[in-house]
Amino acid sequence: MKLSKAVSLKILSICEEKNISVNKLASICCLTQSTVQNLIAGKSKNPKMLTIIRICEGLEIPLQDFFDDELFQSIERED
């Protein structure tokens, strides 16, 4: 699986788990709606670590918990 797809699926999973919309996620994490939408849509092929950190901080989850998912076990390079 490509990194962008794994990040997208993880974000959608967290939103569903916490019962929040993608727009609410952007607001909580102090990110623009377009940034979060690009992550979800897979348009951001190389998501910045700072963006993922902001998402984790906004959702009050450790960064380790974000990546501690089988989605990230076999990531394919996107270069």
Backbone hydrogen bonds, N-H to C=O, Kabsch-Sander energy under -0.5 kcal/mol:
donor,donor_aa,acceptor,acceptor_aa,energy
3,L,76,E,-0.9
6,A,2,K,-2.1
7,V,3,L,-2.7
8,S,4,S,-2.1
9,L,5,K,-2.7
10,K,6,A,-2.2
11,I,7,V,-2.6
12,L,8,S,-2.5
13,S,9,L,-2.2
14,I,10,K,-2.5
15,C,11,I,-2.5
16,E,12,L,-2.3
17,E,13,S,-2.7
18,K,14,I,-2.6
19,N,15,C,-0.6
19,N,16,E,-0.7
20,I,15,C,-2.4
25,L,21,S,-2.3
26,A,22,V,-2.2
27,S,23,N,-2.0
28,I,24,K,-2.9
29,C,25,L,-2.3
30,C,27,S,-1.1
31,L,26,A,-2.6
36,V,32,T,-1.8
37,Q,33,Q,-2.8
38,N,34,S,-2.5
39,L,35,T,-1.7
40,I,36,V,-2.5
41,A,37,Q,-2.8
42,G,38,N,-0.7
42,G,39,L,-0.6
43,K,38,N,-1.6
44,S,38,N,-1.5
45,K,43,K,-1.2
52,I,48,K,-1.7
53,I,49,M,-2.8
54,R,50,L,-2.4
55,I,51,T,-2.1
56,C,52,I,-2.5
57,E,53,I,-2.8
58,G,54,R,-2.7
59,L,55,I,-2.0
60,E,56,C,-0.6
60,E,57,E,-0.8
61,I,56,C,-2.7
65,D,62,P,-0.6
66,F,62,P,-1.3
67,F,63,L,-1.7
68,D,64,Q,-1.3
69,D,67,F,-2.2
72,F,69,D,-2.0
73,Q,70,E,-1.6
76,E,1,M,-2.8
